[in-house]
Amino acid sequence: MAIQLANYEINIRSFHPEKDFGWSGLWFEGDNRGFSLKPSGVAPITSRIWHKLTLSTKKTIITTRTKSDPSKAPWGDTKKHMMII
């Protein structure tokens, strides 16, 4: 009887549950979602920053990946927030 060694994937995400957030008028785009068990880096799950660690006990290999999904602030979208003087 052969023993099957497992592969593990650990996802760590930092996200903001509201649609937007900020202080003193500096509003940034949030993630507009709750907690999720879905893997990181798969649409539609977004995070301000996420880390994925994969451990293969069969091959004794650890791989890591860190990424940030796009984030916007109102002053970055000139078409949407133009002021007419």
The 8 nearest C-alpha neighbors of each residue, nearest first, counted from 0:
[[1, 2, 3, 4, 5, 57, 56, 58],
 [2, 0, 3, 4, 57, 5, 56, 58],
 [1, 3, 4, 0, 5, 57, 56, 6],
 [4, 2, 1, 5, 57, 56, 0, 6],
 [5, 3, 57, 56, 2, 6, 55, 58],
 [4, 6, 56, 3, 7, 55, 57, 54],
 [5, 7, 55, 54, 56, 8, 4, 53],
 [6, 8, 54, 53, 5, 55, 9, 56],
 [9, 7, 53, 52, 54, 10, 6, 51],
 [8, 10, 52, 51, 53, 7, 11, 50],
 [11, 9, 51, 50, 39, 12, 8, 52],
 [12, 10, 50, 49, 51, 9, 13, 39],
 [13, 11, 49, 48, 46, 14, 50, 10],
 [14, 12, 48, 47, 46, 49, 11, 15],
 [15, 13, 46, 47, 30, 12, 16, 48],
 [14, 16, 29, 30, 17, 31, 13, 47],
 [17, 15, 31, 32, 30, 33, 14, 29],
 [18, 16, 31, 19, 29, 15, 30, 32],
 [19, 17, 31, 29, 30, 28, 16, 20],
 [20, 18, 29, 28, 27, 17, 26, 21],
 [21, 19, 26, 27, 29, 28, 17, 18],
 [22, 20, 26, 25, 27, 24, 23, 19],
 [21, 23, 25, 24, 26, 20, 27, 19],
 [22, 24, 25, 21, 26, 20, 27, 73],
 [23, 25, 22, 26, 21, 20, 27, 73],
 [26, 24, 21, 22, 23, 27, 72, 73],
 [27, 25, 21, 20, 24, 72, 19, 73],
 [28, 26, 72, 20, 19, 71, 21, 29],
 [27, 29, 19, 71, 70, 72, 18, 20],
 [30, 28, 19, 18, 15, 17, 31, 20],
 [29, 31, 15, 32, 16, 18, 45, 14],
 [32, 30, 18, 17, 16, 29, 15, 33],
 [33, 31, 16, 30, 17, 34, 15, 18],
 [32, 34, 16, 35, 31, 30, 15, 17],
 [33, 35, 32, 36, 16, 14, 37, 12],
 [34, 36, 37, 33, 44, 38, 32, 39],
 [35, 37, 38, 34, 10, 39, 44, 33],
 [36, 38, 35, 39, 44, 41, 10, 40],
 [39, 37, 41, 40, 36, 10, 44, 35],
 [40, 38, 41, 10, 37, 49, 51, 44],
 [39, 41, 38, 42, 44, 45, 49, 66],
 [40, 42, 39, 44, 38, 43, 37, 45],
 [43, 41, 44, 40, 45, 39, 38, 37],
 [42, 44, 45, 41, 40, 37, 39, 30],
 [45, 43, 42, 41, 39, 46, 40, 37],
 [46, 44, 30, 68, 43, 47, 42, 40],
 [47, 45, 14, 48, 13, 68, 12, 49],
 [46, 48, 14, 67, 13, 68, 49, 45],
 [49, 47, 67, 46, 13, 66, 12, 68],
 [50, 48, 12, 66, 11, 65, 67, 46],
 [49, 51, 65, 11, 64, 10, 12, 52],
 [50, 52, 10, 64, 63, 9, 65, 11],
 [51, 53, 63, 9, 8, 62, 10, 54],
 [54, 52, 8, 62, 61, 7, 63, 9],
 [55, 53, 61, 7, 6, 60, 56, 8],
 [56, 54, 6, 60, 57, 59, 58, 61],
 [55, 57, 59, 58, 4, 5, 6, 54],
 [58, 56, 4, 55, 59, 5, 6, 3],
 [57, 59, 60, 55, 56, 54, 61, 4],
 [60, 58, 56, 55, 57, 61, 54, 6],
 [61, 59, 55, 58, 54, 62, 56, 53],
 [60, 62, 54, 53, 55, 63, 59, 52],
 [63, 61, 53, 52, 60, 54, 64, 51],
 [62, 64, 52, 51, 53, 61, 65, 50],
 [63, 65, 51, 50, 52, 66, 62, 49],
 [66, 64, 50, 49, 51, 63, 67, 48],
 [67, 65, 49, 48, 50, 68, 64, 40],
 [66, 68, 48, 47, 49, 69, 46, 65],
 [67, 69, 47, 46, 45, 70, 48, 66],
 [70, 68, 67, 71, 47, 45, 46, 28],
 [71, 69, 28, 68, 72, 47, 27, 29],
 [72, 70, 28, 27, 75, 73, 69, 76],
 [71, 73, 27, 75, 74, 26, 28, 70],
 [74, 72, 75, 76, 26, 71, 80, 27],
 [73, 75, 76, 72, 77, 80, 71, 25],
 [76, 74, 73, 72, 77, 71, 80, 78],
 [77, 75, 74, 78, 79, 73, 80, 72],
 [76, 78, 80, 79, 81, 75, 74, 73],
 [79, 77, 76, 80, 81, 75, 82, 74],
 [78, 80, 77, 76, 81, 73, 74, 75],
 [81, 79, 77, 78, 76, 82, 73, 74],
 [82, 80, 77, 78, 79, 83, 76, 74],
 [81, 83, 84, 80, 77, 79, 78, 74],
 [82, 84, 81, 80, 78, 77, 79, 74],
 [83, 82, 81, 80, 77, 78, 79, 74]]
